[in-house]
Amino acid sequence: MLRYWTAGESHGPALVALVDGFPAGLTVDTAVIDAELRRRQGGYGRGGRQRIETDTVTFLSGLWKGVTLGSPLALEVINKDAKLERLEEVERPRPGHVDLAGAVKHLGGVRAVLERASARETAARVAAGALARQLLAVFGIEVAGWVTELGGVSLGDRAGTLPELRAIRDSSAIYSLHPERDVELTTLIDRVGKEGDTLGGVVEVRVDGLPIGLGTHAQWDRKLDGRLAQAVMAVQAIKGVEIGMGFEAARRRGSEVHDPIHYDAAARGGPQLGFTRPTNNAGGLEAGITNGQPLVVRAAMKPIATLRKPLESVNLLSKQPEEAAYERSDVCAVSACSVIIESVVAFEVAAALVDKFGGDSVTEMRGRWDLYHELARVR
Ligand code: EPS
């Protein structure tokens, strides 16, 4: 079973991801992980903290000469702004953040919970996800994500292969597939920032090259759609998750929603084993199992809760009305969110791949992958 946990506070010495169950024999490119960490720090509308940090990964365990050993991997991302011991308590909880509920729950203070709840923790998830993507790449499985909506402005879709779409996205300051609309959106972010406010948005992640058969219909907690929803929903500030047509499917008739099944003998050697679908409204999953179509997951991110023009709050000591606390924050982190959702989706898909094809070594996984496809074709 491939799984991971993270540890670390926003202003503690470091963030750590502990990855367990990762197969032996993968040559890891740390520069690829660092590139994802750098992307997470970017996107228009980020705050002052990103000018302090230069996130890079260090492997504390699980690698020998750059190759995974099959033992637990500990990944570390250092915090340059490690000042936790000098930070003061916060008495004015921010609406929308962990502050009030977390402090009451722990019978303690706000600082103790906000340091862990901060989205800085996602650096560790991106590091783990970027490692998982390297395992997926061995099997020709690719992941990419982008911003489809920002501050209520919808950017729409774009057709293309993942390398094509990734190149377009990388030319956008917003990480969208419509760089020609960057100025409109950066102007919006600037205006909202000047007003002391923040913006949310919607991100989409696509996974190409998936085989038929990852996940299961047989038990609720192993259904891949359920696992993806949990991983995505558990990212800071996410308020909604959709797969494929998502909520829109509820408004349409069955005949407009379900993807017809065709067969093309010439495509028998491909990942879909010859079964083709003219549409992909299911978003690559049927009954919790991948169906050979691209996986499409969308997530709705609420606006950042730390506002320069603070909302009404209450001083936890005096119980008198006061404005919520403000230190510094992002106006908009939706672009960064697209990198984070890519990472958590990549990790869940890699975990499902390990479930199906075994987790001891990449070589064995490869052999089992080939055998499975051979058996599925002659069936
Ligand atoms: C973040 C680092 C944090 C915040 C942000 C995410 O750094 P600091 O608190 O030192 O400014 O900028 O976290 C939040 C938006 C939040 O509300 O906690 C990061 O690296 O992503």
Residues whose N, C-alpha, C, O or C-beta is under 5 A from the ligand:
A	BS01	EPS	G47 R49 S118 A119 R120 I304 T306 R328 S329 D330
